[in-house]
C-alpha cells in the first residue's frame, strides 16, 4: 500500500508531462499573427523558415509557425484557406495567412514578408 502511495503520484506526474509534451500546438486568438503553415518534410517550408531565421523576422513581425503534424493545425489551415475562397483539396505548404490574405509557395511568401518590412 505504501508503495502505491509513492508510485501513483509519480505516474500521474509523468502522464501529465507526456500529455503536455505531445499536445498539438493550439493557436488562440491569432488575428494579429502572421501564420506560416509548414511541414517538417517540405523543402519549400525550409526555405521560408531559413529566410525568416536568417533575417530575424520573428523579432520584427508577429510570425507564428504552424506545424501541420497536428490535426488541429490541419483544420486551421483549411479554415484559413476557406476564408480566402481557395479550394481546400489542393492546399500546399508553405502557406501564409494574415489579415484574410493567403499565399503559398516559398518565393511569394518571402516577397510578401520583404514588402511588410518596408
Helices and strands as residue ranges (DSSP letters): H 2-21, E 34-38, H 43-54, H 57-60, E 63-67, H 71-83, G 88-90, E 95-98, E 101-104, H 106-117
